[in-house]
Amino acid sequence: MLSIANTPRGGRLLRWWASSGAVAPATGAAGALAVGLLTAHTLDWSLALVVWLLIYASYQIDSLGDLKNLDPARASRRSVYLLDCRRRVAALGVAAFLGAMLLTALQAGGLMALSLLVFPLSVAFYGMPWLRKLSFGLIPFDCVKRIPFAKAFYTAFFWGLLGVFSVAYVVGAGAGAGLPVPAALFAFALFALRGFINTAFCDLKDIEQDRAAGVVSLAVAFGREGLLRLLDVANLLTPVLLCAAVWFGGLPASALFLGLTVLYAEVMFSAARRQQMDMELLCNLVADAEWILWPVYVLIGAAVLSASGI
């Protein structure tokens, strides 16, 4: 993928795609498809569409909030792109969220649709100056992003909730079916762990911008090499988690093949260690696309296990 970026036409295409805000929603949708395969043995395309719309809307809220204090000298290509078409992006974000709620209400019930409000609210608290005001000054930070080291952990928690939502949606919990608690817990843990790795890694591209704004992310605190060593350790927790999920019956054995995402991430970390690497392209395209292969891993796992009689 990165070799394509070295060609003039391929580079323009990949940079436009990375700046469009469509990659992270696609990776979330793929993660939801993997959940459907693991918990209900089906590719639930309505769930995938709901998750795509939800993440797209949430990312627009986050990105547009950053534009208020944008420093053009340090701004990313994505921020410049959003600045040029912010009204259209805002309208698309609102339409995407309303579409996600409507589709969820039709497919999974009104209660499940209302639960989606958690996600844009979490993004609003993340980047908008609400915390100090709503706490009457008790919290000395304007938003979650300003709390030292909080960015990656806060974002990971809500990625985890998206995993729980996906399990509830696909099993029909909104229509009265029982929520399989072990599957929901392991989905939360897997989404949260991989979400933490993605968020912390993508902060590498914003080190200078965050440092200038006084935001203490893990990337700012540890530096590039220090953070990558930390993420190497976090990455290896994924197969441990998957083995536990299968051992305790939370997920089927085909979930073990999701461990292939560890190899994807290690290649990504290796690329980040190159001094001349385009970190914005690596983060906004390659890192954000990691989960897109998850349904493929699960399908390959199911086929291998079936062929071997396990």
ABEGO torsion letter per residue (X at the ends): XAAAAABAAAAAAAAAAAAAGAAAAAAAAAAAAAAAAAAAGBBBAAAAAAAAAAAAAAAAAAAAAAAAABBAAABBAAAAAAAAAAAAAAAAAAAAAAAAAAAAAAAAEAAAAAAAAAAAAAAAAAABBAAAAAAGGABABABAAABBGAAAAAAAAAAAAAAAAAAAAAAGAAAGBBBBAAAAAAAAAAAAAAAAAAAAAAAAAAAAAAAAAGBBBAAAAAEAAAAAAAAAAAAAAAAAAAAAAAAAGABBAAAAAAAAAAAAAAAAAAAAABAABBAAAAAAAAAAAAAAAAAAAAAAAAAAAAAAGX
